[in-house]
Amino acid sequence: MKHIVLASGSPRRRELLSQIGLDYEVVTSDADENIKEMEPEDYVRELASAKAQSVLEGYMDNKDIIVIGADTIVYHKGSILTKPKDEEDAFRILKSLSGEVHQVYTGVNLCSLHKNVSFYEKTDVWVYDMTDEQIREYISTGEPMDKAGAYGIQGRFAAYIKGIEGDYNNVVGLPVAKLYHELINF
């Protein structure tokens, strides 16, 4: 069996991998995440690849390693929304998502010394209308500050999710079913 390394410190990604029974180790990436803006599917695949490749560099003598890199963004009205810079940025992001539909993209890269595969998953998410007070109350929990699009579907923000079309786990941060099957084929 190949040794799997997750190139992410995300607790949500760790939970999802554990949920499907994968054994893995975590090595966070130090890849530069400042890349030019491009189409959302290319953007997440590019960042996932940069993260995976930066971690793979530490295993250049291990032919039994597979590194998983991932990146998640929210895409709304032609803009890529990453993690908020501060509470005001979180407010701006959540206000823009209120009463709207947006897309969540997660790019995944699997790489070893001899192979490199990348893919992305897209999920549509509809959000109920939120008052300014509801947005500020949600921000006060601290939950939105480390999440793309300033919300976690698996947390308190679940109260404002009107519906989704696509993979729920993708919105959490990793499309584990697709990842599992890609790992089998890898």
Phi, psi and omega in degrees: 000140178288151176273125184258133177238127175266119181271057183200139175267004184296121177296330179292318178294321178298315179300318182293319178294320178295323181302324181265009171084018179278139170267133184201166170240158181252127171226111183288147183272147173249024181297146175289120182264008177268093178241161180294149180287139180213189178303144188302321181293325177287321181301310182290325177292320178297313180293319178299318179294316179300318180295312182296315182296322181294325178284321179302328180304333178280357183233033187295347179255010185243103182280354181258026184251141169234125178256135177251118173250146180212152174211138181237137175225162170253137181239124184215124177050046175081006180240141174272125180250117179259208179288144180291147179284325182200184184295324179293321176296319177300317179299313181302315181296310183295323177299320181290331181276339183303126177073012186237171170252143175219174181243143173248125178246133170236125174263141179229137176233129174249126179218151174223187179293340187238357185212150180214122180229134175226151178207171175221161176232144179234134178229133175273136182230128176256135182245136173295158172299139179234140174281162176301322180296318178296320179296313181296322179297317178296316179299324181296343177286342184083350184301322186284350194288337181245027185232138175302134180076004175065029175207157172240117182296333183273359181248214183296337180292347178307332180294344183248006180271114181282326179176166175223156172230110182131202186276116178302315182297333174299320180291326176294325176144357179198119178284081191295327180296311178296319178301315180303314181289326175294322178296320178300316181285338183293000000 
